[in-house]
């Protein structure tokens, strides 16, 4: 029986144009590290180490460890100099990226309905950012982190999307079976792949990301308005 709704974050709970967001992200990050890297160099290092992190499937290495292990092999600067700058960036500078996103009141209402009906709520964002950055984005979307039972981040997760191991790790953390969950996201390839584990899937199309035409893993699809209607029609678990 469905009792848990698992949400993607960017483009799902938090509407955004990913290209605009990433351009602003690298602009701000390059300014922060201007004394150590030129913008092109820093961007290339970040993307390369992110790619290494995404490919990592060693269950004994967190995404954070995978990223920085690769990153510090690429740069000459020592971790004790660079790591504090990363932390300071996410504490003091990352908030400026909020202007590249917007709140969606309809989604806020939808989440409220789910909570009132007794569903467990989870955020399964691709854990390539630290907790500091993810929690801020949750708040930009108009939510409190306390509204969710579990939120992925690169400090705690060992896999990334679109690996099925990522979704299995989410299920393990929330102690749920696939048939109890529905994955809601805007990325056909990275979010809907959860169906292969047995989860139901809902593709939100307002900020759609699709790299092809294959929708075999999509159970339901629609706009924010359509998803709201879908949730309204769900049974209340408090009456069961």
PAKOL-548388 format. One record per residue (C-alpha): residue in one letter; residue number from 1; x, y, z. Coordinates in steps of 0.02 Angstrom, whole numbers, always signed. Layout:
N
SITE code pos      X      Y      Z
SITE    A NUM      X      Y      Z
...
//
This chain:
240
SITE code pos      X      Y      Z
SITE    X   1     +0     +0     +0
SITE    X   2    +66   +172    -48
SITE    X   3   +114   +270   +107
SITE    X   4   +272   +366    +60
SITE    X   5   +303   +503    -68
SITE    X   6   +483   +528   -121
SITE    X   7   +520   +695   -204
SITE    X   8   +661   +757   -311
SITE    X   9   +708   +936   -264
SITE    X  10   +773  +1043   -408
SITE    X  11   +639  +1066   -538
SITE    X  12   +514   +971   -431
SITE    X  13   +487  +1047   -259
SITE    X  14   +595  +1194   -313
SITE    X  15   +557  +1257   -489
SITE    X  16   +709  +1318   -584
SITE    X  17   +795  +1328   -751
SITE    X  18   +944  +1215   -717
SITE    X  19  +1055  +1302   -845
SITE    X  20  +1025  +1473   -767
SITE    X  21  +1053  +1402   -593
SITE    X  22  +1217  +1317   -639
SITE    X  23  +1284  +1471   -729
SITE    X  24  +1251  +1575   -574
SITE    X  25  +1325  +1439   -463
SITE    X  26  +1490  +1435   -556
SITE    X  27  +1497  +1624   -567
SITE    X  28  +1480  +1640   -378
SITE    X  29  +1598  +1495   -344
SITE    X  30  +1731  +1564   -461
SITE    X  31  +1726  +1731   -372
SITE    X  32  +1749  +1643   -205
SITE    X  33  +1903  +1549   -267
SITE    X  34  +1975  +1688   -376
SITE    X  35  +2139  +1689   -279
SITE    X  36  +2170  +1505   -317
SITE    X  37  +2089  +1461   -484
SITE    X  38  +2035  +1547   -643
SITE    X  39  +1849  +1518   -681
SITE    X  40  +1878  +1393   -823
SITE    X  41  +2001  +1292   -721
SITE    X  42  +1887  +1283   -569
SITE    X  43  +1735  +1236   -671
SITE    X  44  +1829  +1096   -759
SITE    X  45  +1893  +1027   -593
SITE    X  46  +1719  +1033   -513
SITE    X  47  +1636   +946   -661
SITE    X  48  +1772   +814   -672
SITE    X  49  +1764   +770   -487
SITE    X  50  +1574   +774   -491
SITE    X  51  +1580   +650   -634
SITE    X  52  +1696   +539   -533
SITE    X  53  +1577   +549   -385
SITE    X  54  +1427   +503   -491
SITE    X  55  +1517   +352   -563
SITE    X  56  +1573   +291   -392
SITE    X  57  +1481   +136   -333
SITE    X  58  +1590    +89   -185
SITE    X  59  +1468    +71    -39
SITE    X  60  +1607   +109    +85
SITE    X  61  +1642   +283    +13
SITE    X  62  +1520   +427    +34
SITE    X  63  +1489   +545   -109
SITE    X  64  +1581   +680    -12
SITE    X  65  +1734   +569     +5
SITE    X  66  +1728   +519   -178
SITE    X  67  +1718   +700   -235
SITE    X  68  +1859   +770   -129
SITE    X  69  +1973   +620   -154
SITE    X  70  +1968   +654   -340
SITE    X  71  +1967   +844   -325
SITE    X  72  +2125   +855   -221
SITE    X  73  +2216   +743   -343
SITE    X  74  +2183   +873   -477
SITE    X  75  +2236  +1031   -385
SITE    X  76  +2398  +1090   -306
SITE    X  77  +2316  +1181   -161
SITE    X  78  +2302  +1090     +5
SITE    X  79  +2136  +1037    +82
SITE    X  80  +2166  +1142   +237
SITE    X  81  +2163  +1297   +125
SITE    X  82  +2024  +1251     +4
SITE    X  83  +1900  +1153   +111
SITE    X  84  +1862  +1300   +229
SITE    X  85  +1825  +1407    +75
SITE    X  86  +1698  +1279    +13
SITE    X  87  +1613  +1280   +183
SITE    X  88  +1612  +1469   +191
SITE    X  89  +1540  +1478    +16
SITE    X  90  +1391  +1370    +63
SITE    X  91  +1364  +1465   +226
SITE    X  92  +1379  +1642   +159
SITE    X  93  +1375  +1648    -31
SITE    X  94  +1264  +1507    -91
SITE    X  95  +1107  +1600    -35
SITE    X  96  +1128  +1719   -182
SITE    X  97  +1076  +1578   -298
SITE    X  98   +899  +1587   -229
SITE    X  99   +861  +1718   -362
SITE    X 100   +879  +1581   -495
SITE    X 101   +736  +1483   -416
SITE    X 102   +556  +1514   -366
SITE    X 103   +426  +1450   -245
SITE    X 104   +278  +1352   -311
SITE    X 105   +127  +1381   -200
SITE    X 106    +33  +1238   -281
SITE    X 107   +169  +1116   -232
SITE    X 108   +170  +1186    -55
SITE    X 109    -17  +1153    -48
SITE    X 110     +9   +977   -117
SITE    X 111   +138   +935    +16
SITE    X 112    +21  +1003   +150
SITE    X 113   -117   +888    +89
SITE    X 114     -2   +738    +93
SITE    X 115    +50   +778   +271
SITE    X 116   -131   +798   +325
SITE    X 117   -170   +629   +248
SITE    X 118    -30   +545   +344
SITE    X 119    +96   +507   +207
SITE    X 120   +281   +500   +245
SITE    X 121   +379   +628   +145
SITE    X 122   +558   +608    +83
SITE    X 123   +674   +716    -24
SITE    X 124   +786   +614   -137
SITE    X 125   +885   +749   -225
SITE    X 126  +1039   +693   -319
SITE    X 127  +1165   +701   -175
SITE    X 128  +1303   +798   -263
SITE    X 129  +1287   +948   -145
SITE    X 130  +1324   +961    +41
SITE    X 131  +1188   +967   +171
SITE    X 132  +1211  +1155   +193
SITE    X 133  +1164  +1185    +10
SITE    X 134  +1021  +1061     +6
SITE    X 135   +938  +1126   +163
SITE    X 136   +942  +1303    +94
SITE    X 137   +859  +1246    -67
SITE    X 138   +723  +1159    +32
SITE    X 139   +690  +1324   +122
SITE    X 140   +693  +1422    -42
SITE    X 141   +552  +1309   -100
SITE    X 142   +451  +1364    +51
SITE    X 143   +472  +1211   +160
SITE    X 144   +551  +1169   +326
SITE    X 145   +674  +1025   +329
SITE    X 146   +575   +957   +477
SITE    X 147   +429   +921   +360
SITE    X 148   +527   +777   +283
SITE    X 149   +575   +612   +361
SITE    X 150   +737   +597   +263
SITE    X 151   +837   +711   +147
SITE    X 152   +984   +649    +45
SITE    X 153  +1152   +740    +43
SITE    X 154  +1327   +699    -12
SITE    X 155  +1388   +679   +167
SITE    X 156  +1273   +531   +202
SITE    X 157  +1242   +448    +33
SITE    X 158  +1357   +327    -59
SITE    X 159  +1277   +330   -232
SITE    X 160  +1205   +456   -355
SITE    X 161  +1065   +458   -481
SITE    X 162  +1030   +372   -596
SITE    X 163  +1105   +218   -511
SITE    X 164   +975   +101   -439
SITE    X 165  +1089    +84   -287
SITE    X 166  +1045   +265   -246
SITE    X 167   +860   +225   -235
SITE    X 168   +893    +65   -138
SITE    X 169   +995   +165    -13
SITE    X 170   +850   +286     +7
SITE    X 171   +731   +141    +39
SITE    X 172   +852    +66   +165
SITE    X 173   +864   +232   +258
SITE    X 174   +676   +253   +272
SITE    X 175   +642    +66   +300
SITE    X 176   +515    +55   +160
SITE    X 177   +478    -71    +23
SITE    X 178   +467    -11   -158
SITE    X 179   +280    -45   -169
SITE    X 180   +250    +76    -25
SITE    X 181   +328   +222   -119
SITE    X 182   +304   +338   -267
SITE    X 183   +448   +438   -340
SITE    X 184   +401   +612   -399
SITE    X 185   +525   +704   -510
SITE    X 186   +551   +807   -667
SITE    X 187   +696   +708   -743
SITE    X 188   +644   +561   -852
SITE    X 189   +810   +471   -844
SITE    X 190   +866   +510   -666
SITE    X 191   +701   +504   -571
SITE    X 192   +588   +384   -665
SITE    X 193   +721   +247   -662
SITE    X 194   +658   +211   -485
SITE    X 195   +519   +109   -567
SITE    X 196   +648    -27   -603
SITE    X 197   +653    -60   -416
SITE    X 198   +464    -71   -405
SITE    X 199   +420   +107   -353
SITE    X 200   +277   +197   -438
SITE    X 201   +333   +354   -530
SITE    X 202   +257   +525   -566
SITE    X 203   +342   +637   -695
SITE    X 204   +316   +823   -665
SITE    X 205   +324   +912   -832
SITE    X 206   +334  +1097   -784
SITE    X 207   +525  +1095   -775
SITE    X 208   +546   +938   -879
SITE    X 209   +718   +864   -912
SITE    X 210   +718   +728  -1043
SITE    X 211   +865   +667  -1146
SITE    X 212   +759   +556  -1260
SITE    X 213   +583   +496  -1296
SITE    X 214   +580   +339  -1188
SITE    X 215   +445   +351  -1054
SITE    X 216   +426   +167  -1015
SITE    X 217   +466   +200   -831
SITE    X 218   +332   +336   -810
SITE    X 219   +174   +279   -721
SITE    X 220    +93   +451   -709
SITE    X 221   +136   +622   -780
SITE    X 222    +70   +798   -779
SITE    X 223    +88   +976   -718
SITE    X 224    +93  +1041   -540
SITE    X 225    -95  +1061   -553
SITE    X 226   -116   +882   -614
SITE    X 227     -8   +816   -473
SITE    X 228   -109   +914   -347
SITE    X 229   -268   +831   -412
SITE    X 230   -180   +662   -404
SITE    X 231   -138   +692   -220
SITE    X 232   -313   +755   -179
SITE    X 233   -380   +589   -244
SITE    X 234   -263   +484   -136
SITE    X 235   -342   +400    +15
SITE    X 236   -308   +468   +188
SITE    X 237   -199   +348   +286
SITE    X 238   -269   +417   +448
SITE    X 239   -434   +335   +407
SITE    X 240   -358   +164   +380
//
